[in-house]
Amino acid sequence: MYAIVKTGGKQYRVAPQDVIEVEKLKGEPGATVVLDQVLMVATDSGLHVGTPFVDGASVACELVEQKRGPKIIIFKKKRRKHYRRKKGHRQHYTVLRVLEILTDGKKPSVSPKKAASGKKDAEKAKADAAAAKDKPASKEAAKAEGGDDLSLLSGVGPVLEKKLREAGITTFKQIAELTPEQAKELDEKLKLGGRIEREEWIEQAKELMAGKAPRAKVDQKKAAKKDS
């Protein structure tokens, strides 16, 4: 038993358990997709040709994955006009597995596997949890934990702030009171490559404790004034 179906402006010959790539359809992996534009159905009783579609016929499929085709380069050029345009394109496709061919208006009776969809949801939840864990603490959260917003130091980003907190450095006072030996030891421990001395973290920490504006913001204001 096989059928000829139309989707995405193309025709496909399909049989149960066939895997086909069609133009992109909406849906998540594991979902059921019903193709109702059936042009012809071949059964034990013979061929049934539609005009243009076979009444009551459909093909039930499982959405396996959403994918993209190979990259195609489009290049345009005009001689002696200094005109060149280069673009790339990757077509979106949907991979379907044919479950059954239905006639006489029947509904799908085979349930597709939900493992792929469930696995994807679990991986997404795990990734969200990891992102929330790695997200740097805000200024209010840092104060609530008994620390300062170390990202106010010039040269300290989210990753470096996390490393400092893991090393036990949570306040400007701790940085301001570092001795040259302690600063060198911390620099080597966190593999900062001399950043503590180069970025003048100790001086910056003292300025922040005194209520001065962060150097990063001052530099931004100077750059904006220069541009204007």
Long-range contacts (C-beta under 8 A, 24 or more apart in sequence): 1-41, 1-42, 1-43, 1-44, 1-101, 2-41, 2-42, 2-101, 3-38, 3-39, 3-40, 3-41, 3-42, 3-57, 3-59, 3-101, 4-38, 4-39, 4-40, 4-41, 5-35, 5-37, 5-38, 5-39, 5-59, 6-35, 6-37, 6-38, 6-39, 7-35, 7-37, 11-39, 14-59, 14-98, 14-101, 15-98, 15-101, 16-98, 16-99, 16-100, 16-101, 17-97, 17-98, 18-97, 18-98, 19-64, 19-95, 19-96, 19-97, 19-98, 20-95, 20-96, 20-98, 21-67, 21-93, 21-94, 21-95, 21-96, 22-93, 22-94, 22-96, 23-92, 23-93, 23-94, 24-66, 24-92, 24-93, 24-94, 25-63, 25-94, 25-96, 27-63, 27-94, 28-63, 28-117, 28-120, 29-63, 29-64, 29-65, 29-66, 29-116, 29-117, 29-120, 30-62, 30-63, 30-112, 30-113, 30-114, 30-115, 30-116, 30-117, 30-118, 31-62, 31-63, 31-112, 31-117, 32-60, 32-61, 32-62, 32-63, 32-99, 32-108, 32-111, 32-112, 33-60, 33-61, 33-62, 33-63, 33-94, 33-96, 34-58, 34-59, 34-60, 34-61, 34-108, 35-59, 35-61, 41-101, 41-103, 43-103, 48-103, 54-103, 56-103, 56-104, 56-105, 56-106, 57-101, 57-102, 57-103, 58-101, 58-102, 59-98, 59-100, 59-101, 59-102, 60-98, 60-99, 60-100, 60-101, 60-102, 60-108, 60-110, 61-96, 61-97, 61-98, 61-99, 62-96, 62-97, 62-99, 62-112, 62-113, 63-94, 63-95, 63-96, 63-112, 64-95, 64-96, 64-97, 64-116, 65-94, 65-95, 65-116, 66-92, 66-93, 66-94, 66-95, 67-92, 67-93, 67-94, 67-95, 68-92, 68-93, 69-93, 134-162, 136-161, 136-162, 137-161, 137-165, 142-170, 145-170, 146-170, 146-171, 147-171, 148-172, 148-208, 152-208, 152-214, 152-216, 153-199, 153-201, 153-204, 153-205, 153-208, 153-214, 154-199, 154-204, 154-214, 154-215, 154-216, 154-219, 155-195, 155-198, 155-199, 155-201, 156-201, 160-190, 160-192, 163-190, 164-190, 172-205, 172-206, 172-208, 172-209, 173-205, 173-209, 175-201, 175-202, 175-204, 175-205, 176-202, 176-205, 176-206, 176-209, 178-202
